Amino acid sequence: MTTGPRERRWIAWVWIRRSVQALSLGTFLWLVLGTDLSPARPGDASGLPMPVRVFFELDPFLALSTLLGTGILYKGLVLSLLTLALTLVLGRVFCGWICPLGTLQQAAAWLRRKLPAGRRRARNTWHPAQRTKYGVLLAALGAGLAGSSLVALLDPIAIAFRGIALSVVPAAGHAARRAMDALYATDYPLAYGGDGIRYLIAQGWLPYRDAVFQSSLLLGGVLLAVLGLSLWRPRFFCRFACPLGALLGLFSRFSLLWLRKDASRCNACRKCLDHCQGADGPEDGVPWRKAECHACLNCVAACPEGALRFQLAAGGSWLVAGGPTSPSPSTSHELPATSPLPPPVLTIDTRRRTLVAAFASGIVVVPLLRTSPLFRGAPDPLRIRPPGARPEREFLARCVRCGECMKVCPTNALHPAVGEAGAEGLWTPVLVPRIGACQPGCTLCGQVCPTGAIRLFTAERKLGADGHPPLRIGTAKLDRGSCLPWATGETCTVCEEFCPTSPKAIRLDPGPSPSAPLLPVVVPERCNGCGACEKVCPLGPSPAIIVTATGESRADEHHILGR
């Protein structure tokens, strides 16, 4: 059958959707690379020129979980209301057109586009297990109400950002460095093209930093697992586990966008299932599941008989290819059809007791798990939080493990926690001074945090100007049993030389004899816990001076020297 004007218009809309997806994914990747202190301005840690956290601010799941956990909606997350408003008009268009993880999954599923038609359509048929994501959502909201944001690990924007920023980009940076080293080690004329590569590095377009992160393999593995499952069932994570998709699905039940099925034209070819992203039942003989539809428009573009089309229930025809829409439905529960068809499913088709149990489990299980030191985490002196971090309980309620602060840290000092903060603090940011120290004037981690888990602070406030005490994240501790001047009589003053505070938090005392070396001594009341001393200590693998969370200014119980 030849393609008519109506079908050509729907195909054009599909290409528009693909263009929007490409633009959205490109913007996301651009912001991931932009979450960095450009090598072109290494001394300026005062701010970033791009809105690097905008995708997180558009995420209503993060906004709602943070609101339940803290009772406060962080100002940046107000943007998530735009996503909800868009959903109330066009359904889950955020999932089908904007979400970067959804686009990556769709690209992965495209690799198996050559499957036989029967298998391809079977993969895109609705499965009862798609209800699972609603249980995940309610369990997450229940946990948020109990003050834990651990389930935010499943947020799709966070999964994409963590996997790309903390695993893929560092790997690309290592590869770029090795390639540049090899290029300049040769006399081949291609070496003259290095100026262009240097320009890309200077502008931040090509990652070059030798960054390493704890759990980077695991973070990248999670992303690869999500994409790999899409080879089995397209958009597997979206359909079965995504809490954001579940939340938008609940709102999309009331959207103005409807799928109209014309049974008189349908020849039961089932081509509408070939590329259905949401497995929402566009085929004949089954109800359309409105909460599952991603508004990808693939079904209407694939239908050779023109039996399917989307329309706005309010009577608008701007999205309807082929002419005016049919009359608007008289109620919000029924859409007119030209032939008897199963009515659209507007509920989420899950037993109420199951949903109540999921929500209650989130509320009840979190306090029970906190009775276990493994989950809560015993007080760990190495759990050093970023400057500006809120008290631990509030910090864990707000932090969504997005990885923004870790990616932007110019010294590679912030890392996802593994065991320092217990299971509840998994992948929250901790400072690892042996890898990188906190720069005195840097305020970037507070600027990029999308939920306010790290307060916005100024360099003056961090350094203690205008009569305010400095922000302290810990205190250095010297082990005289392993320190070279104390233990062996060898001269070493590296820790004192690199201490950035003024006056210095490490002083040099004279030794017991005129010929003895100067002995480093920590002055606790001057130390802010930046970790520069631990970073440069020449002793290894264990340094003679370490920084612990003792004395951090964010929590009164850790004050040992007053405020």
Secondary structure by P-SEA (a helix, b strand, c coil): ccccaaaaaaaaaaaaaaaaaaaaaaaaaaaaaacccccccccccccccccccccccccaaaaaaaaaaccccccccccaaaaaaaaacccccccccccaaaaaaaaaaaccccccaaaaaaaaccccccaaaaaaaaaaaaaaaacccccccccaaaaaaaaaaacaaaaaaaaaaaaaaaaaacccccccaaaaaaaaaaacccccccccccaaaaaaaaaaaaaaaaaaccccccccccaaaaaaaaaaccccbbbbbccccccccccccccccccccccccccccccccccccccccccccccccccccccccccccccccccccccccbbbbccccccccccccccaaaaaaaaaaaacaaaaaaaccccccccccccccccccccaaaaaaccccccccccccccccccccccccccccccccccccccbbbbccccccccccccccccccccccccccccccccccbbbbbcccccccccccccccccccccccccccbbbbbcccccccbbbbbccccccccccccccccccccccccccccccccccccccccc
